[in-house]
Amino acid sequence: MNMQSRTAVITVMAAAAALLATACGSSPSSTQSAAGAAANSTTAVAYAQCVRAHGIPDFPDPDSSGDIPKDAILQLKVSQSLLESATGACANLNPHQPPSAAQERQQMAAYVTFAQCMRSHGLPKFPDPTTDSGRAEFVISVSQDGFDPHSPQVLAKARACQHVLPGSQLPSVTVTS
């Protein structure tokens, strides 16, 4: 499979995963999404204020989406130990905390259940998820697994199994030839 085809397959699987998240009918309204973004921004402001209070007065405010600009953090003229100390002291306010071990286990269990569902719907070689840097992903080999991940049949099976996936934590997909 050439690189362009592989990229297309990855893109289609990512679109399918997004479809899985929204096809259930329980997606948040735009008002709910805006409320979530506002809460994230408020938390990020509190985080930035806390870091400033812990010895880094030039720590940047979050942008409009609630993200702290990484390039601004890199330009701070503070030692790594001070940065780690201040951000560590405020970690409970950081809106971008990594998932806990229990959350990772729960996520992985949901993806295993999704893979089992896909196999029970006629894809016997649908792989179990693997982890990459704490993030679950499916590695699909088109030649070994024997299915076209962007076919209407596979997408229909994915829709039938989507109910087991956590709403906002979709796995990444790596496609090999």
C-alpha positions as CSV (number, residue, x, y, z in Angstrom):
1,M,0.0,0.0,0.0
2,N,1.4,3.3,-1.0
3,M,1.7,6.2,1.5
4,Q,-1.2,8.1,0.0
5,S,-3.5,5.1,0.4
6,R,-2.3,4.5,3.9
7,T,-3.0,8.1,4.8
8,A,-6.4,7.8,3.3
9,V,-7.1,4.7,5.4
10,I,-5.9,6.4,8.6
11,T,-8.1,9.4,7.8
12,V,-11.1,7.3,7.1
13,M,-10.6,5.3,10.3
14,A,-10.3,8.6,12.3
15,A,-13.5,9.8,10.7
16,A,-15.1,6.5,11.5
17,A,-14.0,6.9,15.1
18,A,-15.4,10.4,15.2
19,L,-18.7,9.1,13.7
20,L,-18.7,6.5,16.5
21,A,-18.6,9.2,19.1
22,T,-21.4,11.2,17.6
23,A,-23.7,8.6,16.1
24,C,-25.1,7.5,19.4
25,G,-27.3,10.6,19.6
26,S,-25.9,11.6,23.0
27,S,-23.5,14.2,21.8
28,P,-23.4,17.4,23.7
29,S,-25.2,20.4,22.3
30,S,-23.2,23.5,21.2
31,T,-24.4,25.2,24.4
32,Q,-23.0,22.3,26.5
33,S,-19.8,22.3,24.5
34,A,-19.4,26.1,25.1
35,A,-20.1,25.6,28.8
36,G,-17.4,22.9,28.9
37,A,-14.9,25.2,27.1
38,A,-15.7,28.0,29.6
39,A,-15.2,25.7,32.5
40,N,-11.9,24.5,31.1
41,S,-10.8,28.2,30.5
42,T,-11.8,29.1,34.1
43,T,-9.8,26.2,35.5
44,A,-6.8,27.1,33.3
45,V,-6.9,30.7,34.6
46,A,-6.9,29.4,38.2
47,Y,-4.0,27.1,37.3
48,A,-2.0,30.1,35.8
49,Q,-2.7,32.2,38.8
50,C,-1.6,29.4,41.1
51,V,1.7,28.9,39.3
52,R,2.4,32.7,39.4
53,A,1.7,32.6,43.2
54,H,4.3,29.8,43.5
55,G,7.2,31.9,42.2
56,I,6.7,32.3,38.4
57,P,5.2,35.8,38.1
58,D,5.4,35.8,34.3
59,F,3.5,32.5,33.8
60,P,1.2,33.1,30.8
61,D,-2.6,33.2,30.9
62,P,-4.5,30.6,28.9
63,D,-5.7,31.4,25.4
64,S,-9.4,31.6,24.4
65,S,-9.7,27.8,24.3
66,G,-8.2,27.4,27.8
67,D,-4.8,26.2,26.7
68,I,-1.6,27.5,28.1
69,P,0.7,28.4,25.2
70,K,3.6,26.0,25.3
71,D,6.0,28.3,23.5
72,A,5.3,31.0,26.1
73,I,6.2,28.5,28.9
74,L,9.5,27.6,27.1
75,Q,10.4,31.3,27.0
76,L,10.1,31.8,30.7
77,K,13.4,32.6,32.3
78,V,13.2,30.2,35.3
79,S,15.0,27.1,36.3
80,Q,13.5,23.7,35.4
81,S,13.3,22.8,39.1
82,L,11.3,26.0,39.9
83,L,9.0,25.3,37.0
84,E,8.5,21.7,38.1
85,S,7.9,22.8,41.7
86,A,5.3,25.5,40.8
87,T,3.4,23.4,38.3
88,G,3.5,20.4,40.7
89,A,2.1,22.5,43.5
90,C,-0.8,23.5,41.2
91,A,-1.3,20.2,39.4
92,N,-4.8,19.7,40.9
93,L,-5.9,22.8,39.0
94,N,-4.3,21.8,35.7
95,P,-7.2,21.2,33.2
96,H,-4.9,18.9,31.1
97,Q,-4.0,16.3,33.6
98,P,-3.2,12.8,32.2
99,P,-5.7,10.1,33.0
100,S,-5.2,8.2,36.2
101,A,-4.2,4.5,36.1
102,A,-7.8,3.5,36.9
103,Q,-9.1,5.7,34.0
104,E,-6.5,4.1,31.7
105,R,-7.7,0.6,32.7
106,Q,-11.3,1.6,32.2
107,Q,-10.5,3.0,28.8
108,M,-8.5,-0.1,27.7
109,A,-11.4,-2.3,28.9
110,A,-13.8,-0.4,26.8
111,Y,-11.6,-0.7,23.7
112,V,-11.1,-4.4,24.3
113,T,-14.9,-4.7,24.5
114,F,-15.2,-2.7,21.2
115,A,-12.7,-5.1,19.5
116,Q,-14.7,-8.1,20.8
117,C,-17.9,-6.6,19.5
118,M,-16.3,-6.0,16.0
119,R,-15.1,-9.6,16.0
120,S,-18.6,-10.8,16.9
121,H,-20.0,-8.7,14.0
122,G,-18.0,-10.6,11.4
123,L,-14.4,-9.3,11.6
124,P,-12.7,-12.2,13.3
125,K,-9.2,-10.6,12.9
126,F,-10.1,-7.2,14.3
127,P,-7.2,-6.6,16.7
128,D,-7.2,-6.0,20.4
129,P,-6.0,-2.5,21.3
130,T,-2.4,-1.8,22.3
131,T,-1.0,1.0,24.4
132,D,1.4,3.6,23.2
133,S,2.6,6.1,25.8
134,G,-0.4,5.4,27.9
135,R,-2.8,5.9,25.0
136,A,-4.9,3.0,23.6
137,E,-4.7,2.4,19.9
138,F,-5.7,-0.2,17.3
139,V,-3.0,-1.3,15.0
140,I,-4.7,-2.7,11.8
141,S,-2.7,-4.5,9.1
142,V,-4.8,-4.5,6.0
143,S,-2.9,-7.5,4.5
144,Q,-3.0,-9.6,7.7
145,D,-6.3,-8.6,9.2
146,G,-8.1,-8.9,5.8
147,F,-10.5,-6.0,5.9
148,D,-10.8,-2.6,4.4
149,P,-11.3,-0.2,7.3
150,H,-13.1,2.4,5.2
151,S,-15.6,0.1,3.6
152,P,-19.3,0.7,4.3
153,Q,-19.6,-2.8,5.8
154,V,-16.8,-2.1,8.4
155,L,-18.2,1.3,9.2
156,A,-21.7,-0.3,9.8
157,K,-20.1,-2.8,12.1
158,A,-18.3,0.0,14.0
159,R,-21.6,1.9,14.4
160,A,-23.2,-1.3,15.8
161,C,-20.4,-1.5,18.4
162,Q,-19.9,2.2,19.2
163,H,-22.1,2.0,22.3
164,V,-19.2,0.5,24.3
165,L,-16.7,3.3,23.6
166,P,-16.2,6.2,26.0
167,G,-17.6,9.4,24.4
168,S,-14.5,11.6,24.1
169,Q,-11.6,9.2,24.4
170,L,-11.4,7.6,21.0
171,P,-8.3,5.4,20.3
172,S,-5.8,6.2,17.6
173,V,-5.6,3.9,14.7
174,T,-2.3,2.8,13.0
175,V,-2.7,1.1,9.7
176,T,0.0,-1.0,8.2
177,S,0.1,-2.7,4.8
